[in-house]
Amino acid sequence: MNAVSLGLVDTPWWSGLPAEVRREYFAEAAAAPPVRHVATAHEIAGTVALAATNTNLTGTVLETDGGARLVTLV
């Protein structure tokens, strides 16, 4: 069994925030990780598909957070 550990993902779940607040939040969040953007559901789906279909992965947690674990937020 494998798992996928997510960072921030731009999905309709965030639609409860006013559009301007959401844009500002995502812009600030995107400035920190090395990839410099917030993940899309499509990007995460690729990771999930890999975890579900690659027969050589076992007991693995795939971290898909744009490198956020590599930086320290102050």
Backbone as JSON, one array per atom type, in Angstrom:
{
  "sequence": "MNAVSLGLVDTPWWSGLPAEVRREYFAEAAAAPPVRHVATAHEIAGTVALAATNTNLTGTVLETDGGARLVTLV",
  "N": [[0.84, -1.17, 0.0], [0.48, 2.23, -0.74], [0.89, 5.8, -0.24], [-0.14, 9.22, -0.72], [1.13, 12.32, 0.01], [0.01, 15.47, 0.36], [0.6, 18.91, -0.55], [-0.41, 22.3, -0.66], [-3.27, 22.59, -2.7], [-4.88, 23.79, -5.55], [-8.14, 23.72, -5.73], [-11.75, 23.33, -6.13], [-12.51, 23.29, -3.46], [-11.53, 25.49, -2.17], [-13.23, 27.52, -2.93], [-14.91, 28.81, -1.2], [-13.67, 31.0, -0.2], [-13.43, 34.51, -0.77], [-12.77, 35.63, -4.11], [-10.58, 37.44, -4.49], [-9.19, 37.25, -2.04], [-8.51, 34.58, -2.1], [-6.79, 34.54, -4.39], [-4.69, 36.18, -3.45], [-3.83, 34.7, -1.23], [-2.96, 32.29, -2.46], [-0.96, 33.34, -4.11], [0.9, 34.27, -2.22], [1.48, 31.84, -0.94], [2.61, 30.46, -3.08], [5.02, 31.68, -3.42], [6.88, 30.63, -1.68], [7.7, 27.74, -1.96], [10.1, 25.77, -3.89], [9.05, 25.25, -6.53], [7.44, 27.36, -7.12], [4.66, 27.67, -7.53], [1.18, 26.91, -6.91], [-0.11, 23.69, -6.53], [-2.05, 21.89, -8.98], [-5.13, 20.05, -9.35], [-4.83, 18.25, -11.4], [-2.06, 17.8, -11.48], [-1.71, 16.48, -9.03], [-3.27, 14.23, -9.48], [-1.71, 12.79, -11.28], [0.35, 11.9, -9.61], [-1.07, 10.29, -7.82], [-1.99, 8.36, -9.61], [0.46, 7.19, -10.31], [1.23, 6.1, -7.81], [-0.78, 4.23, -7.51], [-0.52, 2.48, -9.64], [2.11, 1.67, -10.19], [3.9, -1.16, -9.92], [6.23, -1.59, -8.54], [6.38, 0.07, -6.4], [6.02, 0.02, -2.97], [4.66, 0.4, 0.18], [5.23, 3.12, 0.28], [5.38, 6.64, 0.75], [4.5, 9.21, -1.2], [5.54, 12.42, -1.55], [4.05, 15.28, -2.55], [4.44, 18.3, -2.79], [5.53, 20.46, -3.97], [8.06, 20.98, -3.09], [7.9, 22.17, -0.62], [8.63, 21.15, 1.86], [11.29, 21.53, 1.88], [11.9, 24.11, 2.51], [11.93, 26.69, 5.0], [9.36, 28.31, 6.57], [8.85, 31.54, 7.79]],
  "CA": [[0.0, 0.0, 0.0], [1.2, 3.5, -0.84], [0.12, 6.99, 0.13], [0.28, 10.49, -1.33], [1.08, 13.41, 0.98], [-0.2, 16.69, -0.43], [0.77, 20.28, -0.09], [-1.57, 23.12, -1.04], [-3.77, 22.26, -4.03], [-5.95, 24.68, -6.02], [-9.34, 22.96, -6.08], [-12.98, 24.04, -5.75], [-12.64, 23.34, -2.01], [-11.19, 26.86, -1.77], [-14.18, 28.47, -3.49], [-15.59, 29.54, -0.13], [-12.97, 32.27, 0.01], [-13.63, 35.51, -1.84], [-11.79, 35.44, -5.17], [-9.37, 38.24, -4.26], [-8.5, 36.67, -0.89], [-7.94, 33.32, -2.59], [-5.65, 34.87, -5.25], [-3.61, 36.68, -2.6], [-3.34, 33.58, -0.42], [-2.21, 31.4, -3.34], [0.25, 34.05, -4.55], [1.83, 34.24, -1.09], [1.89, 30.45, -0.75], [3.42, 30.05, -4.22], [6.33, 32.33, -3.35], [7.78, 29.93, -0.77], [8.33, 26.49, -2.38], [10.95, 25.86, -5.07], [8.34, 25.23, -7.82], [6.84, 28.7, -7.26], [3.24, 27.68, -7.88], [0.29, 26.04, -6.13], [-0.44, 22.52, -7.33], [-3.4, 21.71, -9.53], [-5.66, 18.69, -9.16], [-4.25, 17.43, -12.46], [-0.72, 17.4, -11.03], [-1.87, 15.5, -7.95], [-3.81, 13.01, -10.08], [-0.58, 12.04, -11.83], [1.05, 11.25, -8.5], [-1.96, 9.23, -7.34], [-1.95, 7.29, -10.61], [1.74, 6.51, -10.15], [1.18, 5.31, -6.58], [-1.75, 3.14, -7.65], [-0.26, 1.57, -10.75], [3.49, 1.2, -10.27], [3.99, -2.39, -9.12], [7.47, -1.62, -7.79], [6.23, 0.9, -5.2], [5.34, -0.67, -1.87], [4.9, 1.05, 1.47], [5.87, 4.4, -0.01], [4.61, 7.88, 0.82], [4.97, 10.16, -2.19], [5.28, 13.79, -1.12], [3.86, 16.17, -3.7], [4.18, 19.59, -2.16], [6.3, 21.49, -4.66], [9.31, 21.22, -2.38], [7.65, 22.97, 0.58], [9.35, 20.59, 2.99], [12.69, 21.93, 1.77], [12.07, 25.49, 2.94], [11.39, 27.05, 6.31], [8.54, 29.53, 6.53], [9.03, 32.34, 9.0]],
  "C": [[0.89, 1.24, 0.0], [0.29, 4.65, -0.43], [0.69, 8.21, -0.6], [0.07, 11.58, -0.28], [1.08, 14.72, 0.21], [0.28, 17.95, 0.26], [-0.52, 21.03, -0.44], [-1.97, 22.82, -2.48], [-4.94, 23.19, -4.37], [-7.11, 23.83, -6.54], [-10.57, 23.77, -5.7], [-13.22, 24.09, -4.23], [-12.38, 24.75, -1.49], [-12.18, 27.9, -2.24], [-14.98, 29.23, -2.44], [-14.92, 30.86, 0.2], [-13.34, 33.25, -1.09], [-12.48, 35.41, -2.84], [-10.49, 36.19, -4.92], [-8.55, 37.67, -3.1], [-7.8, 35.38, -1.32], [-6.71, 33.6, -3.47], [-4.45, 35.33, -4.42], [-2.99, 35.56, -1.78], [-2.48, 32.64, -1.28], [-0.93, 32.06, -3.83], [1.31, 34.03, -3.45], [2.36, 32.82, -0.88], [2.82, 29.99, -1.87], [4.83, 30.62, -4.16], [7.34, 31.52, -2.53], [8.43, 28.66, -1.35], [9.16, 26.66, -3.66], [10.21, 25.89, -6.41], [7.63, 26.53, -8.12], [5.42, 28.7, -7.85], [2.48, 26.75, -6.94], [-0.13, 24.9, -7.05], [-1.87, 22.55, -7.85], [-3.84, 20.28, -9.25], [-5.07, 17.75, -10.2], [-2.85, 16.93, -12.07], [-0.8, 16.31, -9.97], [-2.37, 14.17, -8.51], [-2.69, 12.15, -10.68], [0.18, 11.28, -10.76], [0.22, 10.09, -7.96], [-1.95, 8.05, -8.31], [-0.65, 6.5, -10.51], [1.7, 5.58, -8.93], [0.27, 4.09, -6.72], [-1.35, 2.1, -8.68], [1.16, 1.03, -10.83], [3.68, 0.01, -9.34], [5.28, -2.5, -8.33], [7.43, -0.73, -6.55], [5.45, 0.13, -4.15], [5.69, 0.03, -0.58], [5.56, 2.41, 1.34], [4.9, 5.56, 0.18], [5.25, 8.84, -0.17], [4.57, 11.56, -1.74], [5.2, 14.67, -2.36], [3.42, 17.53, -3.19], [4.99, 20.71, -2.79], [7.62, 21.83, -3.98], [9.13, 22.01, -1.09], [8.4, 22.45, 1.8], [10.84, 20.97, 2.99], [12.96, 23.34, 2.28], [11.45, 25.69, 4.31], [10.62, 28.35, 6.18], [8.69, 30.26, 7.85], [7.72, 33.02, 9.33]]
}
